[in-house]
Amino acid sequence: MAINGIGSYGLNSLYSYQSSINSLRLSQALSRNTKLNQSYSSSYPSRKAAMNADISFVKDYSSKMTNLMNAANELKSSNRSGAMSDLAITSTNNDVATASGKLLVKNDKEYKLDVTQIAQAQVNASEGVKASDYAKSAMNFTVGDGKNSVNVSVGTVKANGGSKTNAQMLKEAADQINKSKVGVTASVVEKDGVASLQLEGKETGEGKTFTVSGEQLGAAAGVENVKTESANAKYSVTADGKTTEYETDKNNVSIGYYGVSVELKKAGEATLKAGVDSGSVASALGNLVDAYNSSLKFLNDNYDKGSGVSRQLRNMISGIGSEQSLKQLGITVNKDATLSFSKSTFETNMQKNPSLTKELVSGMGGVADRMFNKATSAMNVSSSSLVNGSSQKSFSGTSSSSSSLESMATNPYSVLGMYSRGGAYNMSNYYAVGMMMNYLI
């Protein structure tokens, strides 16, 4: 029964108010009827259990849809604190330079980076010997970096009296160097049966050198020779038409963005610019897919609970986006209508075509917008329609004429049916809310 708001005029409003008042009076009278009360008391436990189950279901339904709404809102372009508003610095050529960190202060400038040389550590390497051959002589040499040094001494005989191979000799030498305080990292490189000892300085930059001295190098012969000299990084940065040259002993540098560091990888050119943090968006998109799947499973498991549930399930699986659009986002639709998300595919497409991918996520009609609207629609479903296929049946009357009258006084779904959207402050709404509060408290 729909009635007009309390501010309305006319005979229709008067008749509606009178009808509402008559219904209230009848319900109050029925509630004091002894026979009806006795009948109601006998079925109260089962009615209460059914109602509690429905209340729990409605709460779970609300929780699922709220989670979906929040996950979608995180990706909406209108959400200034969402993932789409998290800016990060991206590089057009990650082989030359990569950027990491959050952009703490907004900066829309683009910086052109031209790397001439990256910072390098000194590298020495031995000539190489057949790994499986037995060592012909012991090793006794010193490695020093100007501050610390280590004496490397390796014999050719094992503790059990057997002979050591060249590979075993080199590995023992590397272990002694790595356990010392000298600023050098040692490793044994084996390729095609040939083993060599490689030494690399722990620090990059000019002047960060080390030396190898000694006349008994054995299997490590040639390790005293420098293969790669230590060097500084050299690069230039162009912004607003101005180019500045830089030189540093490290490859981790700061270029124009507060809170962001850039790692130089090799010589070449790259452009750095502020954009959406693809990692943050990928994480949020994964959360959205999880929330959608959780909501879909919940609706499917409770399909026959009420007409509102079945309608919402049909609404949920329709119109989530074209196959091509979802594929661009790394999303695929499974046979059971759930979704799968590939973070790597999304990040690859985000780098190849950031504007299109961003639009498909957060633009008008994008996946976030569609999911948000579905969740909003679900939250607007009346609670009575969510459970009208379950415990409301337990409130349906018997063949006696008194049952329908009893139901008017005791059935909460009858109360819900009295609520009118025609006016928030009408009399039946006051009564309906009061009755609902009595059932819930």
C-alpha positions as CSV (number, residue, x, y, z in Angstrom):
1,M,0.0,0.0,0.0
2,A,1.6,3.2,-1.1
3,I,0.5,6.5,0.5
4,N,1.5,10.1,-0.1
5,G,3.8,12.1,2.1
6,I,2.6,13.9,5.2
7,G,2.9,17.2,3.3
8,S,0.5,16.1,0.6
9,Y,-3.1,17.2,0.2
10,G,-6.2,15.8,-1.5
11,L,-8.7,13.0,-0.9
12,N,-6.3,10.3,-1.9
13,S,-4.0,11.4,0.9
14,L,-6.8,11.5,3.4
15,Y,-8.1,8.1,2.4
16,S,-4.6,6.7,2.6
17,Y,-4.0,8.1,6.1
18,Q,-7.3,6.8,7.3
19,S,-6.5,3.4,5.8
20,S,-3.2,3.3,7.6
21,I,-4.7,4.3,10.9
22,N,-7.3,1.6,10.6
23,S,-4.6,-1.0,9.8
24,L,-2.7,0.1,12.9
25,R,-5.7,-0.1,15.1
26,L,-6.5,-3.6,13.8
27,S,-3.0,-4.8,14.3
28,Q,-2.9,-3.4,17.9
29,A,-6.2,-5.1,18.7
30,L,-5.1,-8.4,17.2
31,S,-1.9,-8.3,19.3
32,R,-4.0,-8.3,22.4
33,N,-6.1,-11.2,21.3
34,T,-5.6,-14.2,23.7
35,K,-6.2,-16.9,21.1
36,L,-3.9,-15.4,18.6
37,N,-1.2,-14.9,21.2
38,Q,-1.4,-18.6,22.2
39,S,-1.2,-19.6,18.6
40,Y,1.8,-17.3,18.0
41,S,3.6,-18.5,21.2
42,S,3.5,-22.1,20.0
43,S,5.3,-21.3,16.8
44,Y,7.6,-18.6,18.2
45,P,10.8,-20.6,18.5
46,S,10.8,-21.7,14.8
47,R,9.8,-18.2,13.7
48,K,12.6,-16.6,15.7
49,A,15.2,-19.0,14.4
50,A,14.1,-18.3,10.8
51,M,14.1,-14.6,11.4
52,N,17.6,-14.7,13.0
53,A,18.8,-16.7,10.0
54,D,17.4,-14.1,7.6
55,I,18.9,-11.2,9.6
56,S,22.3,-12.9,9.4
57,F,21.9,-13.4,5.7
58,V,21.0,-9.8,5.0
59,K,24.0,-8.7,7.0
60,D,26.3,-11.0,5.0
61,Y,24.7,-9.8,1.8
62,S,25.3,-6.2,2.8
63,S,28.9,-7.0,3.7
64,K,29.6,-8.6,0.4
65,M,28.2,-5.8,-1.6
66,T,29.9,-3.2,0.5
67,N,33.2,-4.9,-0.1
68,L,32.6,-4.9,-3.8
69,M,31.6,-1.3,-3.8
70,N,34.7,-0.3,-1.8
71,A,37.0,-2.3,-4.1
72,A,35.4,-0.6,-7.2
73,N,35.6,2.8,-5.6
74,E,39.3,2.4,-5.0
75,L,39.7,2.4,-8.8
76,K,37.3,5.1,-9.8
77,S,38.9,8.2,-11.3
78,S,36.7,10.4,-9.1
79,N,38.3,9.0,-6.0
80,R,41.2,11.4,-5.3
81,S,42.6,9.1,-2.6
82,G,42.3,5.9,-4.6
83,A,44.8,3.8,-6.5
84,M,44.3,5.8,-9.8
85,S,45.5,8.9,-8.0
86,D,48.7,7.3,-6.8
87,L,51.4,8.8,-9.0
88,A,54.7,7.0,-9.8
89,I,57.6,7.8,-12.1
90,T,57.8,5.5,-15.1
91,S,60.6,5.1,-17.6
92,T,60.0,4.7,-21.3
93,N,63.1,2.3,-21.4
94,N,63.5,0.1,-18.4
95,D,66.6,-1.4,-19.9
96,V,68.4,2.0,-19.6
97,A,66.9,3.2,-16.3
98,T,64.2,2.2,-13.8
99,A,62.4,4.4,-11.3
100,S,61.1,3.5,-7.8
101,G,59.4,5.2,-4.9
102,K,56.3,7.3,-4.5
103,L,56.0,10.8,-6.0
104,L,55.6,12.8,-2.7
105,V,55.2,16.2,-4.4
106,K,53.2,16.6,-7.6
107,N,55.5,17.1,-10.6
108,D,54.2,16.9,-14.1
109,K,57.6,17.5,-15.8
110,E,59.2,15.1,-18.2
111,Y,62.9,14.4,-17.9
112,K,64.9,13.1,-20.8
113,L,67.8,11.0,-19.6
114,D,70.8,10.3,-21.7
115,V,73.2,7.8,-20.1
116,T,76.7,7.8,-21.5
117,Q,78.3,5.4,-19.0
118,I,77.1,3.6,-15.9
119,A,79.1,3.4,-12.7
120,Q,81.2,0.2,-12.6
121,A,83.2,-1.8,-10.1
122,Q,86.7,-3.2,-10.9
123,V,86.6,-6.8,-12.2
124,N,89.5,-9.2,-12.3
125,A,89.4,-12.7,-13.8
126,S,91.8,-15.6,-14.1
127,E,92.7,-17.2,-17.4
128,G,90.7,-20.3,-16.9
129,V,91.7,-24.0,-16.4
130,K,90.0,-27.3,-17.0
131,A,87.7,-27.7,-14.0
132,S,88.1,-31.5,-13.6
133,D,91.9,-31.7,-13.9
134,Y,93.9,-32.2,-10.8
135,A,95.7,-29.0,-9.6
136,K,99.4,-28.9,-10.5
137,S,100.4,-26.4,-7.8
138,A,99.2,-24.8,-4.6
139,M,97.9,-21.2,-4.4
140,N,99.4,-18.4,-2.2
141,F,98.5,-14.8,-3.0
142,T,97.1,-11.6,-1.4
143,V,94.1,-9.5,-2.3
144,G,93.9,-6.0,-0.9
145,D,91.7,-2.9,-1.3
146,G,93.9,-0.3,0.4
147,K,92.1,-0.7,3.7
148,N,91.9,-4.4,4.2
149,S,93.7,-7.5,2.8
150,V,93.4,-11.2,2.9
151,N,96.1,-13.9,2.2
152,V,94.7,-16.7,0.2
153,S,96.5,-20.1,0.8
154,V,95.1,-23.3,-0.7
155,G,97.0,-26.7,-0.8
156,T,96.6,-29.3,-3.5
157,V,96.0,-32.2,-1.1
158,K,92.7,-33.0,0.7
159,A,92.5,-34.0,4.3
160,N,92.1,-37.7,3.3
161,G,95.2,-37.5,1.2
162,G,93.5,-37.3,-2.2
163,S,94.3,-34.6,-4.8
164,K,92.1,-31.6,-5.4
165,T,90.8,-30.6,-8.8
166,N,91.2,-27.1,-10.2
167,A,87.6,-26.3,-9.5
168,Q,87.9,-27.3,-5.9
169,M,91.1,-25.2,-5.5
170,L,89.3,-22.1,-6.9
171,K,86.2,-22.6,-4.7
172,E,88.4,-22.8,-1.6
173,A,90.2,-19.6,-2.7
174,A,86.8,-17.8,-3.3
175,D,85.5,-18.9,0.2
176,Q,88.6,-17.4,1.9
177,I,88.2,-14.1,0.1
178,N,84.4,-13.8,0.8
179,K,84.9,-14.6,4.5
180,S,87.4,-11.8,4.9
181,K,86.8,-8.0,5.4
182,V,88.4,-7.0,2.0
183,G,86.0,-5.1,-0.3
184,V,85.9,-7.8,-2.9
185,T,83.4,-10.5,-3.9
186,A,84.9,-13.7,-5.3
187,S,83.1,-16.3,-7.4
188,V,84.0,-19.3,-9.6
189,V,82.6,-19.2,-13.1
190,E,82.4,-22.5,-15.0
191,K,81.5,-22.8,-18.7
192,D,82.1,-25.7,-21.1
193,G,84.2,-27.5,-18.5
194,V,86.5,-24.5,-18.0
195,A,86.7,-22.8,-14.5
196,S,88.0,-19.3,-13.7
197,L,88.2,-17.2,-10.5
198,Q,86.4,-13.8,-10.8
199,L,86.9,-10.9,-8.4
200,E,84.6,-7.9,-8.3
201,G,84.9,-4.8,-6.1
202,K,82.0,-4.2,-3.8
203,E,81.9,-0.5,-4.6
204,T,81.5,1.3,-7.9
205,G,83.2,4.5,-9.1
206,E,86.7,5.8,-10.0
207,G,89.4,5.1,-7.4
208,K,87.5,2.1,-5.9
209,T,90.2,-0.4,-6.8
210,F,91.9,-3.5,-5.4
211,T,95.1,-5.4,-6.2
212,V,96.2,-9.0,-6.4
213,S,99.8,-9.9,-5.6
214,G,101.8,-13.0,-5.2
215,E,103.9,-15.4,-7.3
216,Q,102.0,-18.6,-6.6
217,L,98.6,-18.2,-8.3
218,G,98.3,-21.8,-9.4
219,A,94.8,-22.4,-11.0
220,A,94.0,-18.7,-10.5
221,A,96.8,-17.6,-12.9
222,G,95.9,-14.3,-14.5
223,V,93.6,-13.1,-11.7
224,E,96.0,-10.2,-11.1
225,N,95.0,-8.6,-14.4
226,V,92.1,-6.1,-14.5
227,K,89.3,-7.1,-16.8
228,T,87.1,-4.1,-16.2
229,E,88.3,-0.8,-14.6
230,S,86.2,1.0,-12.0
231,A,84.4,4.0,-13.4
232,N,81.9,6.7,-12.6
233,A,78.4,7.0,-14.1
234,K,78.0,9.8,-16.7
235,Y,74.7,11.0,-17.8
236,S,72.7,14.1,-18.8
237,V,69.2,15.3,-17.9
238,T,67.1,17.6,-20.2
239,A,64.0,19.4,-18.8
240,D,62.3,22.5,-20.1
241,G,64.8,22.7,-22.9
242,K,67.8,22.8,-20.5
243,T,70.4,20.1,-20.4
244,T,72.6,19.4,-17.4
245,E,75.6,17.0,-17.3
246,Y,76.2,14.7,-14.2
247,E,78.9,12.4,-13.0
248,T,78.7,10.2,-9.9
249,D,80.2,7.0,-8.5
250,K,76.9,5.3,-8.1
251,N,74.1,4.1,-10.4
252,N,71.3,5.0,-8.0
253,V,70.6,8.7,-8.6
254,S,67.9,11.3,-8.0
255,I,66.4,13.1,-11.0
256,G,64.0,15.9,-10.4
257,Y,61.4,14.0,-8.5
258,Y,61.1,14.3,-4.7
259,G,60.9,10.8,-3.1
260,V,61.8,9.0,-6.3
261,S,65.1,7.2,-7.1
262,V,66.4,6.2,-10.5
263,E,68.6,3.2,-11.2
264,L,70.9,3.5,-14.2
265,K,71.2,0.2,-16.0
266,K,73.2,0.8,-19.2
267,A,74.1,3.4,-21.8
268,G,71.1,4.7,-23.7
269,E,68.2,7.1,-23.7
270,A,65.0,7.1,-21.7
271,T,62.2,9.5,-20.7
272,L,61.0,9.8,-17.1
273,K,57.5,11.0,-16.5
274,A,54.8,11.0,-13.8
275,G,52.0,8.5,-14.3
276,V,49.6,6.1,-12.5
277,D,51.4,3.6,-10.3
278,S,50.8,0.4,-12.3
279,G,51.7,-1.7,-9.3
280,S,49.2,0.0,-7.0
281,V,46.5,-0.3,-9.7
282,A,47.3,-3.9,-10.4
283,S,46.9,-4.7,-6.7
284,A,43.6,-2.8,-6.5
285,L,42.3,-4.5,-9.6
286,G,43.2,-7.9,-8.1
287,N,41.2,-7.0,-5.0
288,L,38.2,-6.0,-7.2
289,V,38.3,-9.3,-9.0
290,D,38.4,-11.1,-5.6
291,A,35.5,-9.1,-4.2
292,Y,33.5,-9.7,-7.4
293,N,34.1,-13.5,-7.2
294,S,33.2,-13.6,-3.5
295,S,29.9,-11.7,-4.2
296,L,29.1,-13.9,-7.1
297,K,29.6,-17.1,-5.1
298,F,27.5,-15.8,-2.3
299,L,24.6,-14.9,-4.6
300,N,24.9,-18.2,-6.4
301,D,24.9,-20.2,-3.1
302,N,21.8,-18.4,-2.0
303,Y,20.0,-18.2,-5.3
304,D,16.6,-19.4,-4.0
305,K,16.7,-17.3,-0.9
306,G,14.6,-14.6,-2.4
307,S,13.6,-13.0,-5.7
308,G,16.0,-10.0,-5.0
309,V,18.9,-12.4,-4.8
310,S,18.2,-14.1,-8.1
311,R,17.7,-10.8,-9.8
312,Q,20.9,-9.5,-8.5
313,L,22.8,-12.6,-9.6
314,R,21.6,-12.1,-13.1
315,N,22.5,-8.5,-13.0
316,M,26.0,-9.3,-11.6
317,I,27.0,-11.6,-14.4
318,S,25.8,-9.4,-17.2
319,G,27.5,-6.4,-18.7
320,I,30.9,-6.5,-17.0
321,G,32.7,-5.5,-20.2
322,S,33.6,-6.9,-23.6
323,E,36.0,-9.8,-23.9
324,Q,38.6,-7.6,-25.6
325,S,38.4,-4.9,-23.0
326,L,38.8,-7.4,-20.1
327,K,41.7,-9.1,-22.0
328,Q,43.5,-5.8,-22.1
329,L,43.2,-5.6,-18.3
330,G,44.5,-9.2,-17.9
331,I,41.0,-10.4,-16.9
332,T,39.4,-13.5,-18.2
333,V,35.9,-14.9,-17.6
334,N,35.8,-18.5,-16.4
335,K,33.2,-21.1,-17.2
336,D,31.5,-20.6,-13.9
337,A,31.3,-16.8,-14.5
338,T,34.0,-16.0,-12.0
339,L,36.9,-13.9,-13.1
340,S,40.7,-14.6,-13.2
341,F,43.3,-11.8,-13.1
342,S,46.8,-11.8,-14.5
343,K,48.9,-9.1,-12.9
344,S,51.8,-9.5,-15.3
345,T,49.5,-9.2,-18.4
346,F,48.0,-6.0,-16.9
347,E,51.3,-4.4,-16.1
348,T,52.6,-5.2,-19.6
349,N,49.6,-3.7,-21.3
350,M,49.7,-0.7,-18.9
351,Q,53.3,0.0,-20.1
352,K,52.5,-0.5,-23.8
353,N,49.3,1.6,-23.8
354,P,48.8,3.4,-20.5
355,S,46.0,5.8,-21.6
356,L,43.8,3.0,-23.0
357,T,44.3,0.7,-20.1
358,K,43.7,3.4,-17.6
359,E,40.4,4.4,-19.4
360,L,39.3,0.7,-19.4
361,V,39.8,0.6,-15.6
362,S,38.6,3.9,-14.3
363,G,36.9,5.7,-17.2
364,M,33.2,6.2,-17.7
365,G,31.8,2.7,-18.4
366,G,35.1,1.1,-17.3
367,V,35.3,-2.0,-15.2
368,A,35.4,-0.1,-11.9
369,D,32.4,2.0,-12.9
370,R,30.4,-1.0,-13.9
371,M,31.3,-2.9,-10.7
372,F,30.5,0.1,-8.5
373,N,27.1,0.5,-10.2
374,K,26.3,-3.2,-9.7
375,A,27.2,-3.0,-6.0
376,T,25.1,0.2,-5.6
377,S,22.2,-1.5,-7.3
378,A,22.5,-4.4,-5.0
379,M,22.5,-2.2,-1.9
380,N,19.2,-0.6,-3.1
381,V,17.4,-4.0,-3.2
382,S,14.7,-4.1,-0.5
383,S,15.5,-6.5,2.3
384,S,12.1,-8.2,2.1
385,S,12.8,-9.3,-1.5
386,L,16.1,-10.9,-0.4
387,V,14.4,-13.4,1.9
388,N,10.9,-13.7,0.4
389,G,11.7,-17.2,-0.7
390,S,12.9,-18.6,2.6
391,S,11.7,-17.8,6.1
392,Q,8.9,-15.6,5.0
393,K,7.3,-18.9,4.0
394,S,7.3,-19.9,7.7
395,F,5.0,-16.9,8.3
396,S,2.5,-17.8,5.7
397,G,-1.0,-18.4,7.1
398,T,-2.9,-21.7,7.6
399,S,-6.4,-22.4,6.3
400,S,-8.0,-20.6,9.3
401,S,-9.1,-17.1,8.8
402,S,-7.4,-16.0,11.9
403,S,-3.9,-16.9,10.6
404,S,-3.9,-14.1,8.1
405,L,-5.0,-11.7,10.8
406,E,-2.3,-13.0,13.1
407,S,0.3,-12.6,10.4
408,M,-0.6,-8.9,10.1
409,A,0.3,-8.4,13.7
410,T,3.3,-10.7,13.9
411,N,4.9,-11.1,10.5
412,P,7.8,-8.6,10.0
413,Y,7.5,-8.9,6.2
414,S,4.0,-7.5,6.4
415,V,5.5,-4.6,8.3
416,L,8.1,-4.2,5.6
417,G,5.4,-4.2,3.0
418,M,3.7,-1.3,4.7
419,Y,6.8,0.9,4.2
420,S,6.1,3.5,1.5
421,R,8.6,5.3,-0.7
422,G,6.0,7.9,-1.5
423,G,6.9,9.9,1.6
424,A,9.5,9.4,4.2
425,Y,7.5,10.9,7.0
426,N,4.1,9.2,6.5
427,M,2.3,7.5,9.3
428,S,2.8,3.9,8.0
429,N,6.5,4.5,7.7
430,Y,6.7,5.5,11.4
431,Y,4.8,2.4,12.4
432,A,6.9,0.2,10.0
433,V,10.2,1.4,11.4
434,G,8.9,1.0,15.0
435,M,7.8,-2.6,14.3
436,M,11.1,-3.4,12.6
437,M,13.1,-2.0,15.6
438,N,11.0,-4.2,17.9
439,Y,11.9,-7.3,16.0
440,L,15.6,-6.4,15.7
441,I,16.1,-5.4,19.4
